[in-house]
């Protein structure tokens, strides 16, 4: 299965299992977000909403870690082996965004 990263126009080959795992994580996060929206709409206590928001943040961080590890082991390694050292600069920019 192939997915496209719109801004760069590059693609990454992922196994069906990898896609399934990533999509499952995203579906859980989407469900958590819908739950938080429902809590806001129903007037839930602020602290309860904040706890759920922290859980979403943790879930997104876990998604990012999994995707970053895959990226390092596949795309980055492939590009370095091909002499495309500019991938290191791209990776550094991405890490700076993730660490904000």
N, C-alpha and C positions, 0 to 999 in steps of 0.2 A: 504494500500500500504506500502511496506517495502523498506527502503533504507539502504545501507551499507556504513559505514565509513571505507574505506579501511585500514588505518594504525592500527586501534584498533581491527578490525574484529567484532565490536559490531554493532547491528542494532537498529533502532528506528521505531516503528509503528507510522505512521502519517495518519490522515484521508485524503481522496481524496481531500477535500477542502484545507487542509493545504499544501499538495503537489502542488496543482494548484496555490495557492497564491505564494509559494516560487519559483516555476518554472516561473510564470509570471514575478516576479521581476528579476530573472536571465535572462530571455529573453529580458527584457528592457535594462538591463545592457549590455548584449551582443550586442544589437543594438546600444547602445551608443558607445561602443568600436569600432564597425565597422564604425560608423560615424566619430570617431576621426581618424581612419586609413585613411579614405577617405580624411579628411581634410589635413592630413600630405602629402598624395600622390598628392593632388592638389595644394600644396603650400600655404595653408591658413595661415593667420597672426598668429604668435605665441600666442598672447594674447587670440585670439578666441579659439585656441586649449586648452590653459590652463583653460579657463572658462569651456569648455566641460569636461576636465579631472577632474576638481573640482566637477562637477555634478556626474561623475561616482564614485568618492570617497564618496560623500554623499549617493549615491544609495547603494553602497556596505555597508556602515555603517548602513543604514536602514535595509538592509537584515540581517546583523549580529545581530542587536538589536532584530529583530523579532525572529530569530532562537535561540538566547541566552535566551530570555524570555520563549520560548517554552521548551528549554532544562532544564531550572530551574524548571519549573512547572511540568515537566514529569520525565525525566531521573534522574535528581539530587534528586528531592524529593523522587522518588521511591527508589533510592539507599540508601539514608539516612535512610528512614523508614526501610529498610532491614538490617540496621547496617553496610553498606558498606561506612564507613567514608572516605575511600581513594578517593571517588568521589570529596571531597572538594579540595584535592591536585590537582586532574586532572583539576578541574574548575579554580583553581588559576593559573595553568600553561596556560590554555587557555586565561584567562583574561589578563595575562601578554603579550601574543602574540597579542591580540586584541588592547592593549593600546600602542603598539609601534608606 
